[in-house]
Amino acid sequence: MKAKEKSRYLDGPQLRAWRKGRKWTAEKLAEFAGVSVYAVRSWESGRLEVPRYCERLIEERERFEVLEGVIDNEVMRRITAPG
């Protein structure tokens, strides 16, 4: 059986900063990641390492936020464009 991949880049304080930067609660991050609030708190405190899959979810969320911003800007441009 293959061992779970561990995050190589994201640590607990970085995860907490990412979450708080989006004004997410630990509960919302837990729901997003499909884990318990205890797991989120364990990652953020350093008791457990942030798993690689969680890091990947965050990377995908950030890509979505960028895309969402591009779409919003394009919609606003079209709405406010003359003619």
Secondary structure, 3 states (H helix, E strand, C coil): CCCCCECCCCCHHHHHHHHHHCCCCHHHHHHHHCCCHHHHHHHHHCCCCCEHHHHHHHHHHHHHHHHHHHHHHHHHHHHHCCC
